Amino acid sequence: MNAMLPGEANADRFDQLALERAVRSLCKVGIRRAPLSLERVKSWINQFEGACEKSLAWLILRHLVYRTGEQLESSLRQALKDAATHFIRSAEVSEEVHWRDALAGRIKGLCFYCGPPNVDGVTKPGKSGEVVTRIVNRNYGIDKYYPHDVSQFAPDERYLVVDDGAYTGVQLVSFLEGWRNDYSDGKVAVVVGLAHTHAIKTLHERFPSVPLFYGELMAEKNSLQSLSEQWVADGQWTHRGVTPRDVYADICRRRGPFGMATEGFGSLGLMVAFEHGVPDDSLHLLWNKSASWTPLIER
């Protein structure tokens, strides 16, 4: 029989309380619905083995940045307001104009279009850019045009590239490189619900004339590496001799294969999910699958 590690006797008690708090929190904010239902949460947690792994599961669940459709729309509202205000000022339109009127094309001097970050015109309906484009079109009356249908703009036209989030910025830069040759006219902006500081920096360095507007900001403190250190420092992690990040890596090795960057695209180590899906920038255990692993939320 294996000897119990110091502190492990209390670990189960702490983990159980953490799970109960997480479940209650999910209930309070109304997330007991597909895809993050209570049943799905329990099934996902049951895949973790032993006290260390279950502690990790419950900590990830408690720190998961999950946004329902309504919450995403709220973040997009702030981002769109900032984008509209920016273009109202740059076009020297009267500042008394309401930003919603500007977006809906109800004023002279500005005309907005929106679309997903895709240039081939065959984006799948369930992709995040398509989901957000429909939200923006429905809620704000901005005409939808795929980027491949329009690349040159009249003096009063502006184009908003919309998506749920931007994290590394790599995919966004790749899209922009394949769309227009010159962005110095200042007629294109990116609008997302969530943005990581890494994406903001990457976009600004490559396309300084394309501003990025967001509703919520993420940073290094939201990564598994940073949180792992925090959990150990503040006593949330009670298992000696191993860190949460070590445990995560071990699970990925045993339950994969999940590819090289098991902490998500760009290895940002994020824990982000939306009601409509989860970005591949998030931890693989949240969205990837294998013969021995079922994700918390399907991609």
C-alpha positions in Angstrom: 0.0 0.0 0.0 1.4 3.4 -1.0 2.1 5.8 1.8 0.0 9.0 1.9 1.8 12.2 1.1 1.8 15.0 3.7 -1.2 17.2 3.2 -3.0 14.6 1.1 -5.4 13.7 3.8 -6.9 17.2 3.7 -6.7 17.4 -0.1 -9.9 15.4 -0.7 -11.8 17.5 1.8 -10.6 20.7 0.1 -11.3 19.4 -3.4 -14.9 18.4 -2.5 -15.7 21.8 -1.1 -14.1 23.4 -4.2 -16.3 21.3 -6.4 -19.4 22.2 -4.5 -18.6 25.9 -4.7 -17.9 25.6 -8.5 -21.3 23.9 -9.0 -23.1 26.4 -7.0 -21.4 29.2 -8.9 -22.5 27.7 -12.2 -26.0 27.5 -11.0 -26.1 31.1 -9.8 -25.0 32.5 -13.1 -27.5 30.3 -15.0 -24.9 28.1 -16.8 -26.7 24.9 -16.1 -27.5 24.4 -19.7 -25.9 23.0 -22.8 -23.1 22.8 -23.5 -21.8 23.4 -19.9 -24.6 21.5 -18.1 -24.2 20.2 -14.6 -24.1 16.6 -16.0 -21.4 17.5 -18.5 -19.3 19.0 -15.7 -19.6 15.9 -13.6 -18.7 13.6 -16.4 -15.6 15.7 -17.3 -14.4 15.7 -13.6 -14.9 12.0 -13.3 -12.2 11.4 -15.9 -9.6 12.8 -13.5 -8.0 10.2 -11.2 -6.7 10.6 -7.7 -6.6 13.6 -5.4 -4.0 15.7 -7.4 -5.9 15.3 -10.7 -9.3 16.1 -9.2 -7.8 19.2 -7.5 -6.6 20.4 -10.8 -10.0 19.7 -12.5 -11.9 21.7 -9.9 -9.4 24.6 -10.0 -9.6 24.8 -13.8 -13.4 24.7 -13.6 -13.5 27.5 -11.0 -11.1 29.7 -13.1 -12.7 28.9 -16.4 -13.6 32.1 -18.3 -17.0 31.0 -19.6 -19.2 33.4 -21.5 -22.9 32.7 -22.3 -24.4 34.2 -25.5 -25.7 37.2 -23.4 -22.4 37.8 -21.8 -20.6 37.8 -25.1 -23.1 40.2 -26.5 -22.4 42.5 -23.6 -18.7 42.5 -24.3 -19.3 43.0 -28.0 -21.4 46.0 -27.2 -18.6 47.8 -25.4 -16.1 46.9 -28.2 -18.5 48.2 -30.9 -19.2 51.4 -29.0 -15.5 52.0 -28.8 -15.0 51.2 -32.5 -17.9 53.5 -33.6 -16.6 56.3 -31.4 -13.1 55.9 -32.9 -14.4 56.2 -36.5 -16.8 59.1 -35.6 -13.9 61.1 -34.3 -11.5 60.1 -37.2 -14.1 61.0 -39.8 -14.7 64.3 -38.0 -18.4 63.6 -37.8 -20.3 65.5 -35.1 -19.6 64.0 -31.7 -23.2 64.5 -30.8 -24.0 61.5 -33.1 -25.0 58.4 -31.2 -22.7 55.5 -31.8 -25.6 53.1 -32.5 -26.9 55.5 -35.2 -23.5 55.6 -36.8 -23.2 51.8 -36.9 -26.7 51.4 -38.4 -25.9 53.8 -41.2 -28.3 56.5 -40.0 -25.9 59.4 -40.3 -24.1 61.0 -43.3 -20.4 60.5 -43.6 -20.1 56.9 -42.3 -21.2 53.5 -43.6 -20.3 50.3 -41.7 -19.9 46.7 -42.9 -19.0 43.7 -40.9 -17.8 40.1 -41.5 -15.8 37.3 -40.1 -12.0 37.0 -40.4 -12.2 34.8 -43.5 -11.3 35.5 -47.1 -12.5 32.4 -48.9 -16.2 32.9 -48.4 -16.8 29.3 -47.2 -16.8 29.8 -43.4 -18.9 27.2 -41.7 -22.1 28.5 -40.0 -20.9 27.4 -36.5 -17.5 29.1 -36.7 -17.0 31.8 -34.1 -16.7 34.6 -36.7 -20.0 33.6 -38.3 -21.7 33.5 -34.9 -20.5 36.9 -34.0 -21.3 38.4 -37.4 -24.9 37.3 -37.1 -25.1 38.9 -33.6 -23.6 42.2 -34.8 -25.9 42.2 -37.9 -29.0 41.4 -35.9 -28.4 43.7 -32.9 -26.9 46.7 -34.6 -28.1 46.7 -38.2 -24.6 46.6 -39.7 -24.6 45.1 -43.2 -22.8 41.8 -43.5 -20.2 41.4 -46.3 -17.6 38.7 -46.5 -14.1 40.1 -46.8 -13.6 38.4 -50.2 -16.5 40.4 -51.6 -15.1 43.8 -50.6 -11.5 45.0 -50.2 -11.6 48.6 -51.5 -13.8 51.2 -49.8 -15.4 54.5 -50.6 -14.4 57.5 -48.5 -17.3 57.0 -46.0 -17.1 53.2 -45.8 -15.6 51.3 -42.8 -15.2 47.6 -42.3 -15.3 45.8 -38.9 -13.7 42.3 -38.7 -15.7 40.7 -35.9 -15.0 37.6 -33.8 -15.6 36.3 -30.3 -11.9 36.6 -29.3 -8.3 37.3 -30.3 -5.5 35.6 -28.3 -2.2 35.0 -30.0 -3.1 37.3 -32.9 -1.3 34.9 -35.3 -4.5 33.8 -37.1 -5.8 37.4 -37.3 -2.5 38.6 -38.9 -2.6 35.7 -41.3 -6.1 36.7 -42.4 -5.2 40.4 -42.8 -2.2 39.5 -44.9 -4.3 37.5 -47.2 -7.0 40.1 -47.6 -5.8 43.7 -48.5 -2.4 45.0 -49.6 -2.6 48.2 -47.8 -4.4 49.2 -44.5 -2.9 52.7 -44.2 -6.3 54.2 -45.2 -7.5 53.4 -41.6 -10.8 52.0 -42.8 -10.5 48.6 -41.2 -10.8 47.7 -37.5 -11.0 44.4 -35.5 -13.8 44.0 -32.9 -13.9 41.1 -30.5 -15.5 40.2 -27.2 -12.2 39.1 -25.5 -8.7 40.1 -26.4 -5.4 38.9 -25.0 -2.5 41.4 -24.6 -0.4 39.1 -26.8 -2.9 39.5 -29.7 -3.0 43.3 -29.2 0.8 43.5 -29.4 1.1 41.1 -32.4 -1.5 43.0 -34.4 -0.1 46.4 -33.6 3.4 45.4 -34.6 2.3 44.0 -38.0 -0.6 46.3 -38.8 -0.3 49.5 -36.8 -3.2 51.1 -38.8 -5.7 48.4 -37.8 -7.0 49.1 -34.3 -8.4 46.3 -32.2 -11.4 47.0 -29.9 -12.5 44.6 -27.2 -14.9 44.2 -24.3 -12.7 42.2 -22.0 -9.0 42.0 -21.6 -6.9 38.9 -20.8 -3.3 38.7 -19.9 -0.5 36.5 -18.7 -2.2 36.2 -15.3 -4.9 34.1 -17.0 -2.5 31.4 -18.1 -2.1 28.0 -16.5 1.5 28.8 -15.7 0.6 31.9 -13.8 -2.4 30.4 -12.1 -0.4 27.3 -11.2 2.1 29.4 -9.3 -0.8 31.4 -7.7 -2.6 28.2 -6.5 0.6 27.0 -4.9 1.4 30.3 -3.3 -2.0 31.0 -1.8 -2.5 27.4 -0.5 -5.3 26.4 -2.9 -2.9 23.6 -4.1 -2.2 21.3 -1.2 -0.1 18.6 -2.9 3.6 18.8 -2.2 6.3 17.9 -4.7 4.2 18.5 -7.8 2.6 21.6 -9.3 -0.8 21.9 -11.1 1.0 22.4 -14.3 3.0 19.2 -13.8 -0.2 17.3 -13.2 -1.8 18.8 -16.3 1.2 17.8 -18.5 1.1 14.2 -17.1 -2.6 13.8 -17.9 -2.0 15.0 -21.4 0.8 12.5 -21.9 -1.4 9.6 -20.6 -4.7 10.6 -22.2 -3.5 12.0 -25.5 -2.1 12.4 -28.0 -3.2 16.0 -28.1 -0.2 17.4 -30.2 2.8 19.3 -29.1 1.2 22.5 -27.6 -1.0 20.9 -25.0 -1.6 24.2 -23.4 -3.4 25.5 -26.4 -2.5 27.2 -29.7 0.5 29.4 -29.0 0.9 27.8 -25.6 -0.9 30.6 -23.8 -2.4 28.2 -21.4 -5.9 29.9 -21.4 -9.1 28.6 -19.9 -11.7 30.2 -22.2 -15.0 28.9 -23.5 -18.2 30.3 -24.9 -21.7 28.9 -25.1 -21.2 28.3 -28.9 -17.8 26.6 -28.5 -14.2 26.9 -27.3 -11.1 28.4 -29.0 -8.1 26.2 -29.7 -6.1 28.7 -27.7 -7.6 27.1 -24.6 -6.2 24.1 -22.7 -6.6 20.9 -24.7 -8.3 19.1 -21.8 -11.2 21.5 -22.2 -11.8 20.9 -26.0 -9.7 18.1 -27.4 -10.6 14.5 -27.5 -8.9 11.1 -27.8 -9.7 7.4 -27.4 -9.5 7.9 -23.6 -10.6 11.6 -23.2 -13.9 13.4 -23.6 -13.7 17.2 -23.6 -15.7 19.5 -21.4 -17.0 21.4 -24.4 -16.9 20.3 -28.1 -15.0 22.5 -30.6 
